[in-house]
Each structure stands twice: as C-alpha cells, then as structure tokens.
Amino acid sequence: MKLKKVLAVTLAAVMTMSMAACGDDAAADNGAAAEGGGAAVDNGAADGTEAADAGAANTGAAEGDLSYANIKLGEDYTDLTATITLFNHRTDMDSADYGGKNWESYLADFNAVYPNITVEITTDTNYADDALTHLQSGDYETIMMIPQVDKADLSNYFISYGDLDTMKEQINYATTWEYGGEVYGVPSTATTQGIVYNKKVFEEAGVTELPKTPEEFLAALQAIKDNTDAIPLYTNYAAGWTMGAWDAYIGNNATGDTTYMNQKLVHTKDPFQDYGDDTHAYAVYKILYDAVAQGLIEDDYSTTDWEGCKGMINNGEIGCMVLGSWAYPQMEAGGPNAADIGYMPFPITVNGQQYASAGADYSYAINVNASADEQAAAMVFVKWMTEESGFSYNEDGLPVAKSSTDTKLAFEGVTFLEDEPSVAGEEDLLNEMNSESELNINAGGNDKIQRIIEHAANGDMTFDEVMAEWNEAWSDAQEVCGVEVTE
C-alpha cells in the first residue's frame, strides 16, 4: 500500500509528519467527475460568519469585507493567529528528496511573514475521488483543490474570492471556477498541453525537428524504435488517471477554436468523426491508437509504472509521454539528467498553425463553513502562494498572478489559447453530457482511453469503430439532455 503523508507546520514553522496511505502527484485532468454533480454540504456546521477578534492588530479588512483584492500581503493579518488545513494532490512535495521546492520550504517562507498562521497539509494519491468524498461528508479542510463539481454547487462548498470583474484584474484564468459573477477558485498554477520527451533520445534516433503533425510524430516514434533501445511512447496505462490527459488536447490544440471545448462540443453532431485534415478529437485519439497498433509503446502496457517512469525517461529509457506541462518538472527531477528533458507542442497543425491550450491546474478554494479567522488566514495563504511564493514558476507553469510574466515554458511559433467559458445557462451542460454518455471528457474519463489501447493491441475493433461507438453515445446523450445539435 502506498503512503499518504500529513504535514503539519507549527507556529515556528516546525514540521511534524504523520502517515496513512499515499499517492499520485498529478494534476492532469483537474479531477474526476462527481457522480450527480456533487452533493450539497450540510451547512448546519459553522456558517462562516463567526467574527474575528476585532481587537487584534493588523487583522486586515473589516469583518464582512474579506476579499482577495483587498488583502495587502505583508501588511494585513500579520498578527492573526489561526490553524488551517490544506488538502491537495502533490504527494511528491511531501518529500525532502523532491527535486523542486517542497511543502516544508514553502511553509517556512510563509511563516517568516505570518508566524502565527499554522498550515497543516494533507496530500492524497487518490485526490480526485477522495476530495469529493470529503466535500460530500460536510467535514472538509479549510483549503482544498477543487475537484470536479458542478459550478452551481460552488457556493455550497466555498466562499467567493471576489466578483469576476475584480478578480480578472488580479489573476489569469479567473473564469475557470466562476459562477453567477463570483470567483470561487484561484489556480495553484497554470499549465499548457504538450508532450514531455527526452531530447537525447530524439537526437540519437535522428529526429532533428520536432513533429508538427500526427504523421511526423508517428515517424519519430518509429525512428526511436529503429535506432535506440528506448520505448518510443510510454502510455502509463496501468496508472489509469494518466489516460485522461489525452482529453485535454481535443479543444484548442486540435481546433484552434477557444469556444470549442466549453461551448461548441456539447452541441456538435458526431464530434469524434474524421474531419479529414488531421484535426479535432479524431486526430488526437488516433495518434494513440496507431502508436499501439504499430508497436511503438511498451511491451506490456498493463505493467506500466507511474513512479518508475520518471527515472526511466530521465535516464533515456523512454522517448516521450503525453502529459500536461505539470509533468515536466517531475521528469526533470526523476534523475541526474534534467537537461535531457524537454517539452514539445502536441503534434497537430490547424491551417498551418500550431496551438496550445493554456489553463488553470487544480485551483485553491476556501471552506464556506470555516470560521472568519480561518477564512482570512486561508485567503492570505492562497494569495501568498499565488503572488509571493514563486510556486507557478518553480513548477514550470504559466503565471497565475496578473503581476507576473515569469515562466520557463516557451513554445516557439505556437499560439497559446485559453478556453472561453460556457455560455450563460449551460455551465453544467458538459457535466450532464459526460454523465449521460459515460465518456467523461476532461472529467476523469480514463477508462475510455484505456479501451483505445486495448482495442488497438487486440485488434478487435478498428479506430473508426471505436469513434462510431463514441459518436452514438454522444448523440444519445444529446437527445436525453435536450441539447440543440449543430453540424
């Protein structure tokens, strides 16, 4: 059994650790889908209206005026005494051996400014599912990374950081967890979608230019197989959650259309059809099917090892893996050859241009049932992590704070695009379609991607047959959900 570690920081930033069962350090798919969209929290507990001690010095904004924009870091709440909890997915950051900056180091820096705010951190390997369990119990942490819940339920669980117009001036990706004009989530970092690869392996294989089309990518994988001992494409099939990463490429990357994922997909007739130009979802998933069918993956996909793959790609035993940019620093930290690790755009070109989605990773949210002191301490911590900690830069992410432009990621000649939000009244329609179709696009739909690998390996279904099955499920869901369908 893996280990889940609980990290506690005392007032002097001394860490104590307790252990239970552990896990996955990924934030690939922004959480699994909540069955039924997430149950409402029992608000019979503390209702978040308990008053802070009005006599404390430097406690910040007046009672009832807590907002992200109003907090002045290093000035407000410096004398606030509170203990808060943070539940998150980054098990790798528990370790002193983590190649980047770990939780202990961040919290020591935070306590240098806010010595009386104690932050207790719990990480979990099965975060996407367990976070939903915590929410539905009504007894959950002060700060959580938002799992896949219906936006209509956000105010049942979390407080608002401020209205959308104000938050757009403070952070990027403010619309990710916005509902009713209020923002309930602040991204921990922002990612793009591409492929992590070993530059030395590609060089030894004779691949001198990064592939820009599915055909070029498959040719590169074949060259790796022919000219090196490395596994061309490592699927990470056995981990399960890693499979959902493929869904992230069917929007901006494959269409160049910022309205496709959140507005058009639910209304599109047969979205998994072959558009005939190596674009859209068909082209994305076909890359995986063809790579498996052509023997360009590991010998036994059922025995892949998520933790082990980090050292394997670092040491040149793997050519590449299809994962979001959040995985880039983890692969660099997987061994002594960080300089060999690179991150390339996904190999689809739309009308001569390559695109990459840029969007929020897991987002911090604050418990609506926490006391006023706890909510204030939590918001201070979230704002400090966003604007002062350097977390997003350290994790090779795109900047979240509007005040920052710092990033290590640069895709030459690639246009970054951010998805437009759903149209008013359709905020939860994709969730409904996902539930009815059981395809769970960008919502923990790992099983369907695993089935692509299985069918390709077994040869019992052609790729077109798989896509036809998905189109039928989507069409049926559109009918059940009463969705207007467009060509």
C-alpha positions as CSV (number, residue, x, y, z in Angstrom):
1,M,0.0,0.0,0.0
2,K,1.3,3.5,-0.8
3,L,1.7,6.1,1.8
4,K,-0.4,9.3,2.4
5,K,1.6,11.8,4.3
6,V,0.1,14.5,6.6
7,L,2.3,17.6,7.0
8,A,1.8,20.0,9.9
9,V,3.7,23.2,10.5
10,T,3.9,24.7,14.0
11,L,3.9,28.4,14.7
12,A,7.7,28.4,14.4
13,A,7.3,26.6,11.1
14,V,8.5,23.3,12.6
15,M,7.1,20.3,10.7
16,T,5.5,17.2,12.1
17,M,4.5,14.4,9.9
18,S,2.1,11.6,10.2
19,M,1.5,8.8,7.7
20,A,-1.5,7.0,6.3
21,A,-1.8,5.7,2.6
22,C,-0.1,7.8,-0.4
23,G,-0.2,8.6,-3.9
24,D,-0.2,10.2,-7.2
25,D,1.3,13.6,-7.6
26,A,-0.5,14.5,-10.7
27,A,-2.9,17.2,-11.6
28,A,-3.6,16.1,-15.1
29,D,-7.3,16.1,-15.5
30,N,-8.4,18.6,-13.0
31,G,-10.3,16.0,-11.1
32,A,-12.7,13.1,-11.8
33,A,-16.3,13.7,-12.5
34,A,-18.6,13.9,-9.5
35,E,-21.5,11.4,-9.6
36,G,-24.6,13.5,-9.7
37,G,-22.5,16.7,-9.7
38,G,-21.6,16.7,-6.0
39,A,-24.0,16.6,-3.1
40,A,-24.8,19.8,-1.2
41,V,-22.9,20.3,2.1
42,D,-24.8,20.3,5.4
43,N,-24.5,23.9,6.4
44,G,-25.6,23.2,9.9
45,A,-21.9,23.4,10.9
46,A,-20.2,26.7,11.4
47,D,-21.6,29.0,8.8
48,G,-18.5,31.2,8.1
49,T,-20.0,34.2,9.9
50,E,-18.1,33.9,13.2
51,A,-16.5,37.2,13.9
52,A,-12.7,37.6,14.1
53,D,-11.2,39.3,17.1
54,A,-11.8,43.0,16.3
55,G,-9.1,44.0,18.8
56,A,-6.2,42.2,17.1
57,A,-3.7,44.4,15.4
58,N,-3.1,44.2,11.6
59,T,-6.0,41.8,11.1
60,G,-6.8,43.3,7.8
61,A,-10.1,44.3,6.2
62,A,-13.1,44.9,8.3
63,E,-15.4,42.0,9.1
64,G,-17.6,41.0,6.2
65,D,-15.2,42.7,3.7
66,L,-12.8,39.7,3.1
67,S,-11.7,39.6,-0.5
68,Y,-8.6,38.6,-2.4
69,A,-8.1,42.0,-4.0
70,N,-8.3,43.8,-0.6
71,I,-5.6,41.9,1.1
72,K,-2.2,43.6,1.3
73,L,0.4,40.9,1.7
74,G,2.9,41.6,4.4
75,E,0.7,44.2,6.0
76,D,-2.7,42.7,6.6
77,Y,-3.3,39.8,9.1
78,T,0.3,39.6,10.2
79,D,-0.9,39.2,13.8
80,L,-3.7,36.8,13.0
81,T,-3.5,33.5,14.9
82,A,-5.2,30.6,13.2
83,T,-4.7,27.0,12.3
84,I,-5.8,26.0,8.8
85,T,-5.7,22.8,6.8
86,L,-4.9,22.3,3.1
87,F,-5.9,19.1,1.2
88,N,-4.1,18.6,-2.1
89,H,-2.7,16.1,-4.7
90,R,1.0,16.9,-4.5
91,T,2.3,13.9,-2.6
92,D,5.8,14.4,-4.2
93,M,6.2,17.7,-2.4
94,D,6.0,16.0,1.0
95,S,9.4,14.6,0.5
96,A,12.7,16.2,1.4
97,D,14.1,14.4,-1.7
98,Y,11.7,16.2,-4.0
99,G,13.8,17.7,-6.8
100,G,12.0,21.0,-6.6
101,K,10.9,23.1,-3.7
102,N,8.9,21.0,-1.2
103,W,6.0,21.9,1.1
104,E,8.2,22.3,4.1
105,S,10.3,25.0,2.4
106,Y,7.2,27.0,1.2
107,L,5.6,26.9,4.6
108,A,8.8,28.1,6.3
109,D,8.9,31.1,3.9
110,F,5.2,31.8,4.6
111,N,5.7,31.6,8.4
112,A,8.5,34.1,8.1
113,V,5.9,36.7,7.2
114,Y,2.9,35.1,9.0
115,P,4.3,33.4,12.1
116,N,1.0,32.8,13.8
117,I,-0.8,31.0,11.0
118,T,-0.3,27.3,11.2
119,V,-0.8,25.4,8.0
120,E,-1.4,21.7,8.2
121,I,-1.1,20.0,4.8
122,T,-2.5,16.6,3.8
123,T,-1.7,15.0,0.4
124,D,-3.5,12.1,-1.2
125,T,-2.8,9.7,-4.1
126,N,-6.4,9.3,-5.0
127,Y,-7.2,13.0,-4.6
128,A,-9.8,13.5,-7.3
129,D,-12.1,10.9,-5.8
130,D,-11.3,11.4,-2.1
131,A,-11.8,15.2,-2.4
132,L,-15.4,14.6,-3.5
133,T,-15.9,12.3,-0.5
134,H,-14.6,15.0,1.8
135,L,-16.9,17.6,0.3
136,Q,-20.0,15.3,0.4
137,S,-19.4,14.5,4.1
138,G,-19.7,18.2,5.0
139,D,-16.5,17.9,7.1
140,Y,-13.6,19.1,4.9
141,E,-10.4,21.1,5.0
142,T,-10.1,24.9,5.2
143,I,-8.5,24.9,1.7
144,M,-9.0,22.3,-1.0
145,M,-8.1,21.9,-4.6
146,I,-11.5,22.0,-6.3
147,P,-12.4,18.5,-7.7
148,Q,-14.9,18.1,-10.5
149,V,-18.1,19.6,-9.0
150,D,-21.0,21.4,-10.7
151,K,-20.4,25.1,-10.8
152,A,-23.9,25.6,-9.5
153,D,-22.8,23.9,-6.2
154,L,-19.7,26.0,-5.7
155,S,-21.3,28.4,-3.2
156,N,-22.5,25.5,-1.1
157,Y,-18.9,24.4,-0.5
158,F,-16.7,27.5,-0.9
159,I,-16.5,31.3,-0.3
160,S,-16.1,33.8,-3.1
161,Y,-12.7,35.5,-3.6
162,G,-14.5,38.4,-5.2
163,D,-16.6,39.3,-8.2
164,L,-15.3,38.3,-11.7
165,D,-14.5,41.7,-13.0
166,T,-12.3,42.4,-9.9
167,M,-10.6,39.0,-10.0
168,K,-9.8,39.4,-13.7
169,E,-7.6,42.3,-12.6
170,Q,-5.9,40.1,-10.0
171,I,-5.3,36.7,-11.7
172,N,-5.3,34.9,-15.0
173,Y,-7.9,32.1,-15.7
174,A,-10.4,33.8,-13.3
175,T,-13.3,32.3,-15.2
176,T,-12.3,28.7,-14.5
177,W,-14.3,28.4,-11.3
178,E,-16.7,31.4,-11.8
179,Y,-20.4,31.1,-11.3
180,G,-23.0,33.8,-11.0
181,G,-20.4,36.5,-11.4
182,E,-18.4,35.3,-8.4
183,V,-15.0,33.6,-8.4
184,Y,-14.6,30.5,-6.2
185,G,-11.2,29.2,-7.3
186,V,-7.6,30.6,-7.7
187,P,-5.4,28.4,-9.8
188,S,-2.3,26.9,-8.0
189,T,-0.5,27.2,-11.3
190,A,-1.4,27.2,-15.0
191,T,-0.4,24.6,-17.5
192,T,-0.2,24.0,-21.2
193,Q,-0.7,20.8,-23.0
194,G,2.1,19.1,-24.9
195,I,4.4,16.2,-24.7
196,V,7.3,15.6,-22.3
197,Y,10.2,14.0,-24.1
198,N,13.9,13.1,-23.8
199,K,15.9,15.3,-26.1
200,K,18.9,13.0,-26.2
201,V,16.7,10.0,-27.3
202,F,15.2,12.0,-30.1
203,E,18.6,13.2,-31.2
204,E,20.0,9.6,-31.1
205,A,17.0,8.5,-33.2
206,G,17.9,11.0,-35.9
207,V,14.8,13.2,-35.2
208,T,16.2,16.7,-35.8
209,E,12.9,18.7,-36.0
210,L,10.0,18.4,-33.6
211,P,7.0,16.8,-35.3
212,K,4.1,19.1,-36.1
213,T,1.6,16.5,-37.5
214,P,0.4,13.1,-36.4
215,E,2.2,11.5,-39.3
216,E,5.5,13.2,-38.4
217,F,5.1,12.2,-34.7
218,L,4.5,8.5,-35.6
219,A,7.5,8.6,-37.9
220,A,9.6,10.0,-35.0
221,L,8.4,7.2,-32.7
222,Q,9.3,4.6,-35.4
223,A,12.8,6.2,-35.6
224,I,13.2,5.8,-31.9
225,K,12.2,2.2,-32.1
226,D,14.5,1.5,-35.0
227,N,17.6,3.4,-33.8
228,T,17.6,3.3,-30.0
229,D,16.8,1.0,-27.1
230,A,14.2,3.4,-25.7
231,I,10.4,2.8,-25.5
232,P,9.1,5.3,-28.1
233,L,5.8,6.3,-26.4
234,Y,5.1,5.3,-22.8
235,T,1.4,5.1,-22.2
236,N,1.2,4.9,-18.4
237,Y,-1.9,2.7,-18.9
238,A,-1.7,1.0,-15.6
239,A,-1.9,4.2,-13.6
240,G,-5.4,4.9,-15.0
241,W,-5.7,8.6,-14.2
242,T,-2.8,9.4,-16.6
243,M,-5.0,8.3,-19.5
244,G,-7.4,11.2,-19.1
245,A,-4.6,13.5,-20.2
246,W,-5.5,12.8,-23.8
247,D,-8.8,14.5,-23.5
248,A,-7.1,17.8,-22.8
249,Y,-5.8,18.1,-26.4
250,I,-9.2,17.9,-28.3
251,G,-10.0,21.6,-27.8
252,N,-7.6,24.4,-28.6
253,N,-4.8,22.2,-29.6
254,A,-6.8,20.3,-32.2
255,T,-9.1,23.1,-33.4
256,G,-7.6,26.5,-32.7
257,D,-11.0,27.5,-31.5
258,T,-11.3,28.9,-28.0
259,T,-15.1,28.3,-27.9
260,Y,-14.9,24.7,-28.9
261,M,-14.5,22.9,-25.6
262,N,-16.9,24.8,-23.4
263,Q,-19.5,26.0,-25.9
264,K,-19.5,24.0,-29.1
265,L,-18.6,20.5,-28.2
266,V,-21.9,19.7,-26.4
267,H,-23.8,20.9,-29.4
268,T,-21.7,19.3,-32.1
269,K,-23.1,16.4,-34.2
270,D,-20.7,13.4,-34.1
271,P,-17.7,15.3,-32.6
272,F,-15.5,12.2,-33.0
273,Q,-15.8,12.0,-36.7
274,D,-12.9,12.1,-39.1
275,Y,-12.7,15.7,-40.3
276,G,-10.2,14.7,-43.0
277,D,-7.5,17.2,-42.1
278,D,-5.7,15.7,-39.1
279,T,-7.6,18.0,-36.6
280,H,-10.3,17.7,-33.9
281,A,-10.7,14.8,-31.4
282,Y,-10.5,12.1,-34.1
283,A,-6.9,13.1,-34.9
284,V,-5.9,13.3,-31.2
285,Y,-7.1,9.8,-30.2
286,K,-5.9,8.2,-33.5
287,I,-2.3,9.0,-32.6
288,L,-2.6,6.8,-29.6
289,Y,-4.4,4.0,-31.4
290,D,-1.9,4.0,-34.3
291,A,1.1,4.1,-31.9
292,V,-0.2,1.0,-30.1
293,A,-1.2,-0.8,-33.3
294,Q,2.2,-0.2,-34.8
295,G,4.1,-1.5,-31.7
296,L,5.5,1.9,-30.7
297,I,4.7,1.6,-27.0
298,E,6.0,-0.5,-24.0
299,D,5.9,-4.3,-24.5
300,D,3.2,-4.9,-21.8
301,Y,1.0,-1.8,-21.2
302,S,-0.6,-3.4,-18.2
303,T,2.6,-3.3,-16.2
304,T,3.5,0.4,-16.6
305,D,4.7,2.2,-13.5
306,W,4.0,5.8,-12.9
307,E,6.6,6.5,-10.3
308,G,9.2,4.4,-12.2
309,C,8.6,6.2,-15.5
310,K,10.1,9.4,-14.1
311,G,13.5,7.8,-13.7
312,M,13.1,5.9,-17.0
313,I,12.6,9.0,-19.1
314,N,15.3,10.9,-17.2
315,N,17.7,8.1,-18.0
316,G,16.8,7.8,-21.6
317,E,14.7,4.6,-21.4
318,I,11.6,6.4,-22.7
319,G,11.3,8.6,-25.7
320,C,8.2,10.6,-24.7
321,M,4.9,10.7,-22.8
322,V,1.7,12.6,-23.5
323,L,1.2,14.6,-20.3
324,G,0.4,18.2,-19.4
325,S,3.2,20.6,-18.6
326,W,2.7,19.9,-14.9
327,A,4.7,16.7,-15.5
328,Y,7.7,18.4,-17.0
329,P,9.4,19.4,-13.7
330,Q,8.7,15.9,-12.2
331,M,10.5,14.2,-15.1
332,E,13.4,16.7,-14.7
333,A,13.6,15.7,-11.0
334,G,13.4,12.0,-11.8
335,G,17.2,11.5,-12.1
336,P,20.6,13.2,-12.8
337,N,19.8,14.2,-16.4
338,A,17.4,17.1,-16.1
339,A,18.9,18.9,-19.1
340,D,17.8,16.0,-21.3
341,I,14.1,16.6,-20.6
342,G,12.1,18.8,-22.9
343,Y,8.5,19.7,-23.6
344,M,7.1,19.9,-27.1
345,P,3.8,21.1,-28.6
346,F,1.2,18.5,-29.4
347,P,1.7,17.4,-33.0
348,I,-1.4,18.8,-34.7
349,T,-1.4,21.7,-37.0
350,V,-4.5,23.7,-37.9
351,N,-4.4,25.6,-41.1
352,G,-0.6,25.9,-40.9
353,Q,-0.6,27.0,-37.2
354,Q,0.1,25.1,-34.0
355,Y,-1.9,25.9,-30.9
356,A,-1.6,25.0,-27.2
357,S,-4.2,25.3,-24.5
358,A,-3.3,27.3,-21.5
359,G,-5.4,26.9,-18.5
360,A,-5.7,26.5,-14.8
361,D,-4.3,23.5,-13.0
362,Y,-6.1,22.5,-9.7
363,S,-7.4,25.6,-8.0
364,Y,-7.5,26.6,-4.4
365,A,-10.9,27.0,-2.7
366,I,-11.8,28.1,0.8
367,N,-14.3,26.2,3.0
368,V,-17.6,28.1,3.4
369,N,-18.1,26.5,6.8
370,A,-14.7,27.7,8.2
371,S,-14.6,30.4,10.9
372,A,-13.9,34.0,9.9
373,D,-10.4,33.8,11.2
374,E,-9.8,30.6,9.3
375,Q,-11.2,32.0,6.1
376,A,-9.0,35.1,6.4
377,A,-5.9,33.0,7.1
378,A,-6.7,30.8,4.2
379,M,-7.1,33.7,1.8
380,V,-3.8,35.2,2.9
381,F,-2.1,31.9,2.3
382,V,-3.7,31.4,-1.2
383,K,-2.7,35.0,-2.2
384,W,0.8,34.5,-0.8
385,M,1.2,31.2,-2.7
386,T,0.0,32.9,-5.9
387,E,1.9,36.2,-5.7
388,E,4.9,35.7,-3.5
389,S,5.9,32.0,-3.3
390,G,7.2,31.6,-6.8
391,F,5.3,28.3,-7.0
392,S,4.0,28.5,-10.5
393,Y,7.4,29.5,-11.9
394,N,9.2,26.8,-9.8
395,E,6.8,24.1,-11.2
396,D,7.4,25.2,-14.8
397,G,3.9,26.6,-15.0
398,L,2.4,29.7,-16.7
399,P,1.9,32.7,-14.4
400,V,-1.4,33.0,-12.5
401,A,-0.9,36.4,-10.9
402,K,-1.6,39.3,-13.3
403,S,1.5,41.0,-11.8
404,S,3.8,38.3,-13.1
405,T,5.1,37.3,-16.6
406,D,7.7,34.8,-15.4
407,T,7.6,31.3,-16.9
408,K,10.1,28.7,-18.1
409,L,7.8,27.5,-20.8
410,A,8.2,28.8,-24.3
411,F,6.8,27.1,-27.4
412,E,8.4,28.8,-30.4
413,G,5.9,29.6,-33.1
414,V,3.0,28.2,-31.0
415,T,0.0,30.3,-30.1
416,F,-1.3,29.9,-26.5
417,L,-5.1,29.9,-26.2
418,E,-7.4,30.0,-23.2
419,D,-10.8,28.4,-23.4
420,E,-13.8,30.7,-23.3
421,P,-16.3,29.9,-20.5
422,S,-19.6,28.2,-21.1
423,V,-22.5,30.4,-22.2
424,A,-24.9,31.5,-19.5
425,G,-27.3,28.8,-18.5
426,E,-25.0,26.0,-19.9
427,E,-22.3,26.0,-17.2
428,D,-23.1,22.4,-16.2
429,L,-24.3,21.0,-19.5
430,L,-20.9,19.4,-20.3
431,N,-21.1,17.6,-16.9
432,E,-24.6,16.4,-17.8
433,M,-23.5,15.2,-21.2
434,N,-20.4,13.4,-19.7
435,S,-22.6,11.7,-17.2
436,E,-25.2,10.6,-19.7
437,S,-22.7,9.4,-22.3
438,E,-20.3,8.0,-19.8
439,L,-17.4,9.4,-21.9
440,N,-16.4,11.9,-19.2
441,I,-14.4,14.2,-21.4
442,N,-11.8,16.1,-19.3
443,A,-13.5,14.7,-16.3
444,G,-11.7,11.5,-15.3
445,G,-12.7,9.6,-18.5
446,N,-9.7,7.3,-18.1
447,D,-11.5,4.1,-18.9
448,K,-12.4,5.1,-22.5
449,I,-8.7,6.0,-23.3
450,Q,-7.6,2.6,-21.8
451,R,-10.1,0.9,-24.1
452,I,-8.4,2.6,-27.1
453,I,-5.1,0.9,-26.1
454,E,-6.8,-2.4,-25.5
455,H,-8.7,-2.4,-28.9
456,A,-5.6,-1.3,-30.8
457,A,-3.4,-4.0,-29.1
458,N,-6.0,-6.8,-29.5
459,G,-7.1,-5.7,-33.0
460,D,-10.8,-6.5,-32.1
461,M,-12.1,-3.0,-33.1
462,T,-10.8,-0.6,-35.7
463,F,-10.3,3.0,-34.7
464,D,-13.3,4.1,-36.8
465,E,-15.5,1.6,-35.0
466,V,-14.4,3.0,-31.6
467,M,-15.1,6.5,-32.7
468,A,-18.5,5.5,-34.1
469,E,-19.4,4.0,-30.7
470,W,-18.4,7.3,-29.0
471,N,-20.5,9.3,-31.5
472,E,-23.5,7.2,-30.9
473,A,-23.1,7.6,-27.1
474,W,-22.8,11.4,-27.5
475,S,-25.8,11.6,-29.8
476,D,-27.9,9.6,-27.4
477,A,-26.8,11.9,-24.6
478,Q,-27.7,15.0,-26.6
479,E,-31.2,13.6,-27.1
480,V,-31.7,12.8,-23.4
481,C,-30.3,16.1,-22.3
482,G,-32.4,18.0,-24.8
483,V,-29.3,19.6,-26.4
484,E,-29.8,21.5,-29.7
485,V,-27.4,19.9,-32.2
486,T,-25.4,21.7,-34.8
487,E,-23.4,20.3,-37.7
